[in-house]
Amino acid sequence: MDEGGEDPEQIEIAARVVIGLLRLQTVQKGVIPLTELPHYLRMAAAEREKHGDFGAARMLSDWADILGDWA
């Protein structure tokens, strides 16, 4: 996973998605079980891809894989 090659705008988009999920988890503790978090990231990746944010989609998908390994 090499985010160094991604456009800064794409990194920001992906980070905002993750921060949004973190905020949701903080405000409504346990709303997304850890085992489901990779699924949410993959859904977000698919949505970003629809909007042409391919770098953000790649990063979100990669992060979903990492979380899937942890769960």
C-alpha positions as CSV (number, residue, x, y, z in Angstrom):
1,M,0.0,0.0,0.0
2,D,1.7,3.1,-1.2
3,E,-0.3,6.3,-0.6
4,G,2.8,8.3,-1.5
5,G,1.8,7.9,-5.1
6,E,-1.8,9.1,-4.6
7,D,-3.0,12.6,-5.3
8,P,-3.3,14.6,-2.1
9,E,-7.0,15.3,-2.9
10,Q,-7.7,11.6,-3.1
11,I,-5.9,11.0,0.2
12,E,-8.1,13.7,1.8
13,I,-11.3,12.2,0.4
14,A,-10.4,8.7,1.8
15,A,-9.4,10.2,5.1
16,R,-12.7,12.1,5.4
17,V,-14.6,8.8,4.9
18,V,-12.6,7.1,7.7
19,I,-12.9,10.1,10.0
20,G,-16.7,10.1,9.4
21,L,-16.9,6.5,10.4
22,L,-14.7,7.2,13.4
23,R,-17.0,10.1,14.4
24,L,-20.1,7.8,14.0
25,Q,-18.5,5.2,16.2
26,T,-17.6,7.9,18.8
27,V,-21.1,9.5,18.8
28,Q,-23.0,6.1,18.7
29,K,-20.6,3.6,20.3
30,G,-20.8,0.1,18.8
31,V,-23.1,1.2,15.9
32,I,-20.8,-0.6,13.5
33,P,-19.3,-3.9,14.8
34,L,-15.6,-4.3,14.0
35,T,-16.3,-7.3,11.8
36,E,-18.6,-5.1,9.6
37,L,-16.2,-2.2,9.3
38,P,-14.4,-3.6,6.3
39,H,-17.8,-3.9,4.5
40,Y,-18.5,-0.3,5.2
41,L,-15.2,0.8,3.8
42,R,-15.8,-1.3,0.7
43,M,-19.2,0.3,0.2
44,A,-17.5,3.7,0.6
45,A,-14.9,2.7,-1.9
46,A,-17.5,1.7,-4.4
47,E,-19.3,5.0,-4.0
48,R,-16.0,7.0,-4.4
49,E,-15.3,5.0,-7.6
50,K,-18.7,6.0,-9.0
51,H,-17.7,9.6,-8.4
52,G,-14.4,9.1,-10.2
53,D,-12.3,9.2,-7.0
54,F,-10.3,6.2,-8.0
55,G,-7.3,6.9,-5.7
56,A,-9.6,7.2,-2.7
57,A,-11.4,4.1,-3.7
58,R,-8.2,2.1,-3.9
59,M,-7.1,3.3,-0.5
60,L,-10.4,2.6,1.2
61,S,-10.4,-0.9,-0.4
62,D,-6.8,-1.5,0.8
63,W,-7.8,-0.3,4.3
64,A,-10.8,-2.6,4.3
65,D,-8.5,-5.5,3.6
66,I,-6.2,-4.6,6.5
67,L,-9.2,-4.3,8.8
68,G,-10.5,-7.6,7.6
69,D,-7.2,-9.2,8.5
70,W,-7.5,-7.8,12.1
71,A,-11.2,-8.8,12.6
